[in-house]
């Protein structure tokens, strides 16, 4: 068989194999990078002085929670030494409109550098909820409040 025919056949076969794969295996959504069916993870870092919210970074800053996952735990972990969470339930607060429905975010816990809560994720279409991140230095001095988003039903 001529080399051009072999190369064309390889391309066609590879394309057919790719088309036969489920869509979720072909492309990873941003939500799938941080969330599993059991939990979502957010890394928190502080650079410089925490009295400026711009020095507090969350990865991801906008957490998309896939609508197929319900009763999922969201885990935030501080990556920078010298900082801890304001004790639960004060470490994460949903106080900006639109407010989540009652019971959407429950069961907060902290252990110093880790904070988690349960997200019922009842939204059927992408619904952003702004939340406040409340950190403090190890000596108890409060930091500025960072205000990222959880996007339920993404």
N, C-alpha and C positions, 0 to 999 in steps of 0.2 A: 504494500500500500504506500502511496506517495506521502511524504512527511506532512504536506498541507492537509491532506485528508485525515491523517491521524490526529493532528493538532485540533482540527475542527471537531472531530468526534469527541475528543477529550473535553472540549469546551461545552459541547452540547450535553454530554453525560453529567458533567459537574453542575450545569444549570438545572437539569432535571432533578438531580439529587437535592439541590438547594430548595427548589420549588416544593418538593415533597415534605420538607421539614415544617413542623408547626411554627407559626409566626413568632411565638414567644422565644423559640430557640434561635431565630434568625437575628432579631434585634433586641437588645436589652434596653428597657426603658430606664429613665433616671431613677424611678421608684425601686426597680429591682436591684439597683446597685446598693441601696441602703436598707432594704426591707426584705424579710423572709416571711413565711406564713406565721412565724411566732413572734418576731420583734423587728423593730427598726432601730438603727444606731445613728447617733449624732455625736461627733467629736467637738469638744469645746476647747479653744485655746485662747490665751490672753497674751498679748504682746505689749510691753510697756506698762503704762499706768492704766489700771482698770477704772479709773474715774471717768474715762472717756469710752463710751459704748463702741466707738469705732475700733477700739483696740481689742474687742471681744469678737472672736470669729467662731461661727458654727459651720460644720461641714456635715451635711448640707445646710445652708442658710434657709432654704425653702425645702421642707421635707415632704415629698409626695408619698402618700400612703395609698397603695393600690386598693381599689374598691372591692377586690375579691377577698381581702384580708379583714377579718372582724375580730374584736376582742384581742387586739394586738398590743404587745408591750413596746413602749418607746423608751430606749435607754440613752441617756445623755452622759458622757464621761468627760471630765475635765482632764486635759492632757498636760496642763502647765502646773508645775509645782508651786506651792504657796497660795493656792486658792481652793475654796470649797463652796458647796452649795449653802444657801440659806436653808435652814432645816425645813423638811416637808411639813406642811403642804405649801410652804412659801417659795420654794425654789423655781417652780414654773407656775405662771398665772395667766389665765385667759380672761382679760378684762377689757379688751377693745372690741367694738362692734365690727363685724357681726359676731356675737357671742355664740359659742357652741351650744347645742341643746343640752338641757340638764342630763347628767349622767354620761355624757360623751367621753369625758376624760376623768378617770377615777383612780383611786388606790395609789396615791403618790408615796414614794419611799426615797430616802437618801442614805448614803453611808459616807458622807464627806465629799468624795470626788465623783461619786456616781449618783445619778438621780433617775428614777423611772416612774412611769405611770401607765395605766391601761387606757387605750384608745378603742372605743367601741366601733368607730369608723362606720357610722350609719349613713353617710352621704352616698348618693347614687351618681352624682356628677361632681367634678372637682369643686371643692368648697374650701377656700383658704380661711384659716383661723390664726390671727396674729396672737403671739404669746410673749410674755415677759420672762427673760432669763435673769434670775436673781442670784448673783454670786457675792462672795465676800472673801477678803484676804484671810489668811490663816489666823491673824490676830483679831478677826471679827469686824474689821472696817468694811462697810458695804461698798460694792462696786456700782457703776452706772448700770442701768437696766438695758439690756439688748432686746430687740423686738423682731425676731424672725417669724416664720410661718410654718404651720403644719397644714398640708393640703389633703383633706380627707376625700375619699371617693375618686382619686386620680386614676 
